[in-house]
Amino acid sequence: MILRHFLLYASEDQGITEVHKNLSFQSRCITSLYESCFSKFYTTDIKQINVFCVKEFPKSNLIVEGGFCDIEIFYDVSEFLKLDDEEKKEVILDKLKQGINKVVELNNWDTTPFDDAYSCVREAGYNTNYVWKKPKSSPNRNYKAEVFIEHGLYSCDIYLKVKDKNGQEMAKKLVASEMPDELVIGRHLGELKWLSNNEVALFNYSKTNYNSLQLNEHQ
């Protein structure tokens, strides 16, 4: 089994759909970045680690079922909600690491890939923006289109961008702004396709609809 996913939760999150009051929503931008930094790691029975923040009496043992490993740490999330955005990102990473360290220790795993992923997030400056898949060239090869995702604490914004051969941005369009949750984001991400030399489209996951960006014919 390959360990690929890491999530951070709080007991207070249950039933709360407001992103500004929910740790699991706000933490996803950092846990996703950690995943992208994490190298392939084989385990016997764990594919995902869920770190739960609890106000009191965290359990010291692991619960592993169906490939999911749950671990509890002590942290009062009400303190998290008072922090500014940069402090929140730092705390998310530190609490994630605290939980992961317990799992690593109890399983007697090599700490190197986990420490490397932690350092990678910090070295990236907690920058959670990224290009989805590979950019695509226009039929005449004059332009390249990309889907740029700004994955923040409170929202995830999806943009269509077109650049010229020199990498200069020629056009940009906001396709969608959603909650920072991949299940919501994913429905907008199907296929990036040029419709002509001057128009590119992002089809949704089901390929039933699309958003397009058209260049000025004189560009």
C-alpha positions in Angstrom: 0.0 0.0 0.0 1.3 3.5 -0.8 0.8 6.4 1.7 -0.3 9.3 -0.3 -2.8 11.5 1.6 -2.7 13.6 4.8 -5.6 15.5 6.4 -6.0 17.6 9.5 -9.4 17.8 11.3 -10.9 19.2 14.5 -13.8 17.8 16.5 -15.4 21.2 16.3 -15.6 20.9 12.5 -18.6 18.6 12.6 -21.7 20.2 11.2 -19.9 23.5 10.4 -19.9 24.5 6.7 -18.6 28.0 7.1 -15.0 27.9 5.9 -13.9 30.7 8.3 -14.9 28.5 11.2 -13.7 25.1 10.0 -10.1 23.9 10.4 -10.4 21.0 7.9 -11.4 23.3 5.1 -8.7 25.9 5.9 -6.0 23.3 6.4 -6.4 21.6 3.0 -4.3 24.1 1.1 -1.3 23.2 3.3 -2.0 19.4 3.6 -2.3 19.3 -0.2 1.0 21.0 -0.6 2.6 18.5 1.8 1.2 15.7 -0.3 2.8 17.1 -3.4 6.1 17.4 -1.6 5.9 13.8 -0.2 7.9 11.1 -1.9 6.5 7.6 -2.6 6.3 5.6 0.7 5.2 2.0 1.0 3.3 0.8 4.0 1.7 -2.4 5.1 -1.8 -1.1 5.7 -1.9 2.7 5.6 -2.7 4.9 2.6 -4.0 8.0 4.4 -3.2 9.7 7.8 -5.9 11.7 9.5 -4.8 13.9 12.3 -7.6 14.9 14.6 -7.2 18.0 16.9 -9.1 17.5 20.2 -9.5 19.8 23.2 -8.7 17.2 25.8 -7.5 13.7 26.5 -6.2 12.7 23.0 -5.9 9.0 22.5 -2.3 7.7 22.4 -3.0 4.8 20.1 -3.6 4.6 16.3 -6.9 3.5 14.8 -6.2 1.8 11.4 -9.1 0.6 9.3 -9.4 0.2 5.5 -6.1 1.9 4.8 -7.0 5.0 6.9 -5.0 5.8 10.0 -6.5 8.1 12.6 -4.4 9.8 15.3 -5.4 12.4 17.9 -3.3 15.4 19.1 -4.1 18.0 21.7 -5.0 21.4 20.2 -7.7 23.9 21.0 -8.9 25.1 17.6 -10.5 28.2 19.0 -6.9 29.5 19.2 -6.3 28.8 15.6 -9.3 30.9 14.5 -7.8 33.9 16.1 -4.6 33.8 14.1 -3.7 35.8 11.0 -3.4 33.9 7.7 0.3 33.4 7.7 0.3 32.2 11.3 -2.5 29.8 10.4 -0.5 28.2 7.6 2.5 27.7 10.0 0.2 26.1 12.7 -1.5 23.8 10.2 1.9 22.4 9.1 3.2 22.1 12.7 0.0 20.3 13.9 0.1 18.0 10.9 3.7 17.2 11.7 2.9 16.6 15.3 0.3 14.0 14.4 2.4 12.4 11.7 5.4 12.1 14.0 3.3 10.0 16.4 2.3 7.7 13.5 5.9 7.4 12.4 7.1 6.7 15.9 4.5 4.0 16.6 5.2 2.3 13.3 9.0 2.6 13.6 9.2 4.2 10.1 12.1 6.1 8.6 11.5 9.8 9.4 13.4 11.1 6.3 10.5 11.4 3.7 8.3 13.1 6.3 10.9 15.5 7.4 11.7 16.3 3.7 8.1 17.0 2.9 7.9 19.3 6.0 11.0 21.2 4.9 9.7 21.4 1.3 6.5 23.2 2.4 8.5 25.7 4.4 11.0 26.2 1.6 8.1 26.9 -0.7 7.0 29.7 1.5 3.7 28.0 2.2 2.8 28.9 -1.4 -0.2 26.7 -2.3 -0.9 28.0 -5.9 -0.1 25.7 -8.8 -0.7 24.9 -12.5 -3.1 22.0 -13.0 -1.7 19.4 -15.4 0.4 20.5 -18.3 0.0 23.7 -20.3 -1.3 23.2 -23.9 -0.1 24.9 -27.1 -2.5 26.4 -29.5 -2.8 24.7 -33.0 -0.5 27.3 -34.5 2.0 27.1 -31.6 1.8 30.8 -30.9 0.3 30.5 -27.4 0.2 28.2 -24.4 -2.8 27.8 -22.2 -2.8 26.7 -18.6 -5.2 26.2 -15.7 -3.9 28.1 -12.7 -5.3 27.3 -9.3 -5.0 29.6 -6.3 -5.7 27.3 -3.4 -6.1 29.5 -0.3 -7.3 29.1 3.2 -10.8 30.2 2.5 -11.4 29.6 -1.2 -10.0 27.9 -4.3 -10.0 30.1 -7.5 -9.5 28.5 -10.9 -8.2 30.6 -13.7 -7.7 30.1 -17.4 -4.5 31.8 -18.6 -2.9 32.2 -22.0 0.8 33.1 -22.5 2.8 33.9 -25.6 6.0 32.2 -26.7 8.0 34.4 -24.3 5.9 33.4 -21.3 4.1 36.8 -21.2 0.6 36.6 -20.0 -1.8 37.6 -22.8 -5.2 36.9 -21.2 -6.7 35.6 -17.9 -10.2 34.6 -16.8 -11.6 33.4 -13.5 -13.4 30.2 -14.3 -14.7 29.4 -10.8 -14.3 30.3 -7.1 -15.2 27.5 -4.7 -14.7 26.2 -1.2 -11.1 24.9 -0.7 -12.2 21.3 -1.1 -11.0 19.0 -3.9 -14.3 17.3 -4.2 -15.8 20.6 -5.1 -12.9 21.8 -7.2 -12.7 18.6 -9.1 -16.0 19.0 -10.9 -14.6 22.0 -12.8 -11.5 20.1 -14.0 -12.0 17.8 -17.0 -10.0 18.7 -20.1 -8.1 21.8 -21.3 -8.7 22.1 -25.1 -8.0 24.7 -27.8 -11.1 25.3 -29.9 -9.2 27.4 -32.4 -5.9 29.3 -32.6 -7.5 32.1 -30.5 -9.9 30.4 -28.2 -9.2 27.8 -25.4 -11.7 26.1 -23.2 -11.7 24.3 -19.9 -14.3 21.5 -19.9 -15.8 20.3 -16.6 -15.2 16.9 -15.2 -18.3 15.3 -16.9 -17.4 17.1 -20.2 -21.0 18.5 -20.3 -20.0 22.2 -20.2 -17.0 24.4 -20.6 -15.6 27.9 -19.9 -13.6 29.5 -22.7 -11.1 32.3 -23.0 -10.8 34.1 -26.4 -7.8 36.2 -27.5 -8.2 39.4 -29.4 -7.6 38.5 -33.1 -4.9 41.2 -33.3 -2.8 39.8 -30.4 
